[in-house]
């Protein structure tokens, strides 16, 4: 008896669920207060570095990076990589601000938590279908106190394919 095997290729969505898919992300920080340093946090806990450090001049700042998408136990998209923070189901990235970004002589010592919620398999597949596509969100860079926005972005950011 001969066993038949299928030679059909799985869809990108299924392949991503079986392994890992690298996805390109960009966070646009909208009009943060001028004179403040912002950087993307790479690593966790006390072992991290700040990358893509930028000093605000009042215009938008952009942070581009890649993360890995993988299947969580329930089949939903989960994320990994040196920029990803937090537990499964509540992943996020940090933007470090002021002294956390390595700036001296500043009163600001903050972090902005940008949730990855909203990035699902459908959005990842849409990005995979367009060459050079990036998944992007924009968040407010100025807080209610007039200083740099900090804490968790609320409401959660909307991620789109660009």
Secondary structure, DSSP 8 states (H G I E B T S, - for coil): -----------HHHHHHHSEEEEEEEEEEES--TT-EEEEEEEETTEEEEEEEEE--SS-EEEEEEEEEEE-TTSSEEEESTT-BS-TTS-EEEEEEEGGGT--S-S-EEEEEEE-TT--HHHHHHHHTSTT--EEEEEE-B-TTSSB--EE-SS----EE-
